Structures are given as structure tokens and as C-alpha cells.
Amino acid sequence: MARFNGPRGKICRRLGFQAFESPKFASPTKNYPPGQHGPTYRRRPSEYGLQLKEKQKMKYLYGVLEKQFRTYFKKSNKKQGITGHNLVVMLESRLDNTVYRLGFARTRRQARQLVTHGHFLVNSKKVNIPSFQMKAGDVVKVREKSKKLDFIHDAMRRVQGEGSFPWLKLDKANMEGIYVEAPARDQIHDEYNEQLVVELYSK
């Protein structure tokens, strides 16, 4: 499973954005970019720099590598509708992201690992591919053998009620959820501007 193993704290500082859900990256001790000139860096970002920053935000937030992200963009561009919205929906529809949104994992990184280790079923079949694309009506549930795992229960204790994402329906008692439909763009509140990503890749 390809994944980013670099310095996550420095990434958050450079982007000025919490790209990883772990609490230890929420409040960096240094509020300036990393590097020798970080404390005194005052240059106004170029248009390209702003576009690149938004792309990096999305890439790190959803935990995909550059080649994979570019593939998502190409597929989104071929679909009907707004390319940026298509891109967001494709990223949100990944199995690992769905597991995270349902509350079965504390972070997307943890969700990706749980999926890879085969702890989830989709429509009663084991799926261990984090990038698996969910479709309307798909049911994802924790495998029977995995229902006693402490870190899944710890994550679920943080979920209020039956979840807070309208395109997902959670059954906490049975540790399963339904991907009801593809989310609308205004239902996703992460702080990034996908239109700048479209402009970056359209050059």
C-alpha cells in the first residue's frame, strides 16, 4: 500500500492547514513554515503557488499520492458535470474515507490501515482496497471477528448519535453503515478550493 511517510508536522506548517486528523498536528508549536527562512518568510505567493497549495491540501487530506491524485483528476474531467465537484466526490467515495466518516477510525490514515488489514465488508464481501469506490446503497460493516477491536470502539465513542454526514447512514449497534448517495459539494466542509486544483491541471 503506497502512502506518505514523510514529516507530517512540517507539511501542516507549510500549508497552514491541518492535513492530518491526529490531534498532535492541530496546534503546531511553530506557526511559520519549516526551513531556515521560515520565521522571516514574507513573499507573496504567486497564482501558481496558490493553486499548488490547494492541490497539496487535498492530496494530503485524503492520503493519496501524486500519480493517484492526477488519475482522479483525469477521470473527474471526463465525467459530466463540474470537474472540481466530480473530483471531490470521487475522493469522498473512497472506502477508507467512508470508514473514517462513519466513525470506525479516528483518522483517514488509521482507516486506510484497517481496510488494508481486511477488517471491513462491503455488501457482505471482504474488501481490502482503500481506494475502492463506494456506490449508492453500498453497505460497509465491521467484520464479526473485528468487532471487539479496542481502537474501533474508541473511535466510535467519539461519534455523536448516528453520525453527522447526510450521505451516510450509521447503525452503531450493528457497527455498519450505508453509503446512501454521493455527497453534494455543499455538504463537505473541509477547507480547500478544488477550483484552483482544476486551474492548475488545466494549464
C-alpha positions in Angstrom: 0.0 0.0 0.0 1.6 3.3 -1.1 1.3 6.0 1.4 3.1 9.2 2.5 5.6 8.6 5.3 7.3 12.0 5.5 7.2 14.6 8.2 3.6 15.3 8.7 4.1 18.2 11.1 6.2 20.1 8.6 3.5 19.6 5.9 0.9 21.1 8.2 3.1 24.1 8.9 4.0 24.7 5.3 0.3 24.5 4.2 -1.0 26.3 7.2 -3.7 23.6 7.2 -4.4 20.5 9.4 -4.0 17.9 6.6 -3.9 15.1 9.1 -6.6 14.3 11.7 -4.3 13.5 14.6 -4.6 16.0 17.5 -0.8 16.4 17.7 -0.9 18.3 14.4 -3.8 20.5 15.3 -1.7 23.2 17.1 1.9 23.3 15.9 4.4 24.8 18.3 5.8 27.0 15.4 3.3 29.0 13.4 5.6 29.6 10.4 6.8 27.4 7.5 9.6 25.0 8.2 13.2 25.7 7.0 16.0 28.2 7.6 13.9 31.1 6.3 10.6 30.1 7.7 10.4 32.6 10.5 11.0 35.6 8.2 9.3 34.3 5.0 7.1 37.1 3.8 7.0 36.6 0.0 3.5 37.0 -1.6 2.5 33.6 -3.1 2.1 33.5 -6.9 -1.0 32.3 -8.7 0.7 29.0 -9.3 1.8 28.8 -5.7 -1.8 29.2 -4.5 -3.0 26.5 -6.9 -0.3 24.2 -5.9 -1.1 24.7 -2.2 -4.7 23.8 -2.7 -3.7 20.6 -4.6 -1.4 19.7 -1.8 -4.1 20.2 0.8 -6.5 17.8 -0.9 -3.8 15.3 -1.7 -2.5 15.0 1.9 -6.0 15.3 3.4 -7.3 12.3 1.5 -4.0 10.4 1.8 -3.3 9.8 -1.9 0.0 10.1 -3.8 0.7 12.4 -6.7 0.2 9.9 -9.5 -3.1 8.6 -8.0 -4.4 12.2 -7.4 -3.7 13.1 -11.1 -5.6 9.9 -12.2 -8.6 11.0 -10.1 -8.5 14.4 -11.8 -8.4 12.9 -15.3 -11.4 10.7 -14.5 -13.2 13.6 -13.0 -12.6 15.7 -16.1 -14.1 13.0 -18.4 -17.4 12.9 -16.3 -20.4 15.1 -16.9 -20.8 18.0 -14.5 -18.3 20.3 -12.8 -14.8 18.8 -12.8 -13.9 20.1 -9.3 -17.1 18.7 -7.8 -16.5 15.3 -9.5 -13.0 15.2 -8.1 -14.3 15.9 -4.5 -17.0 13.2 -4.8 -14.5 10.6 -6.1 -12.2 11.3 -3.1 -15.0 11.3 -0.6 -16.4 8.0 -2.1 -13.2 6.1 -1.3 -13.7 3.2 1.1 -11.1 4.4 3.6 -12.7 7.9 3.6 -16.1 6.4 4.1 -14.9 4.2 7.0 -13.4 7.4 8.6 -16.6 9.5 8.0 -18.7 6.8 9.6 -16.5 6.9 12.7 -14.9 3.5 12.6 -11.5 5.1 12.6 -10.1 8.2 14.3 -8.1 9.3 11.2 -8.1 8.5 7.5 -4.6 7.1 7.9 -6.0 4.6 10.5 -9.0 3.9 8.3 -6.7 3.0 5.4 -4.7 0.6 7.6 -7.9 -1.1 8.9 -9.2 -1.5 5.4 -5.9 -3.0 4.2 -5.9 -5.5 7.0 -9.3 -6.7 6.0 -11.5 -5.6 8.9 -14.4 -4.4 6.8 -17.0 -6.0 4.5 -18.8 -4.2 1.6 -22.1 -5.8 0.7 -21.0 -8.8 2.8 -17.8 -9.3 0.9 -14.3 -8.6 2.3 -12.7 -5.6 0.6 -9.1 -4.6 1.4 -8.6 -1.9 -1.2 -8.7 1.6 0.4 -9.4 3.3 -2.9 -12.5 1.1 -3.6 -15.2 3.4 -4.9 -18.5 3.3 -2.9 -21.8 3.4 -4.8 -25.3 4.4 -3.7 -26.8 1.7 -1.5 -23.4 0.0 -0.6 -23.3 -1.3 2.9 -20.0 -1.3 4.8 -19.7 -3.1 8.1 -17.1 -4.3 10.5 -16.2 -8.0 10.2 -17.6 -10.2 13.0 -14.0 -11.1 14.1 -13.0 -7.4 14.2 -16.0 -6.1 16.3 -14.0 -6.5 19.5 -11.0 -4.3 18.5 -10.5 -1.6 21.0 -9.4 1.1 18.6 -12.6 0.7 16.6 -14.7 1.1 19.7 -12.5 4.0 20.8 -13.2 5.8 17.5 -16.9 5.1 17.6 -17.3 6.5 21.1 -16.5 9.9 19.5 -19.4 9.7 17.1 -22.5 11.7 18.2 -25.8 10.0 17.6 -25.9 8.2 14.3 -23.3 10.3 12.5 -23.3 13.8 11.1 -22.9 13.2 7.3 -26.2 13.3 5.4 -24.9 11.0 2.6 -24.1 8.2 5.1 -26.4 6.3 7.5 -24.8 4.7 10.5 -26.1 1.9 12.6 -23.8 2.0 15.7 -25.4 -1.0 17.4 -24.6 -3.3 14.4 -21.3 -1.5 13.5 -22.4 -0.9 9.9 -23.2 2.0 7.7 -24.8 2.7 4.3 -23.4 4.9 1.6 -26.8 6.4 0.8 -25.8 8.6 -2.1 -22.9 10.6 -3.5 -22.5 13.7 -1.4 -23.3 17.2 -2.6 -20.4 19.7 -2.7 -22.1 21.9 -0.1 -22.2 19.0 2.4 -18.5 18.8 2.5 -16.9 21.4 4.8 -13.2 20.7 4.6 -11.2 23.9 3.8 -9.9 23.6 0.3 -10.7 25.2 -3.1 -10.9 22.4 -5.7 -11.4 25.0 -8.5 -7.8 26.1 -8.1 -6.7 22.5 -8.5 -8.7 22.3 -11.7 -7.0 25.5 -12.9 -3.6 24.0 -12.0 -4.1 20.8 -14.0 -5.8 22.6 -16.9 -2.7 24.6 -17.9 
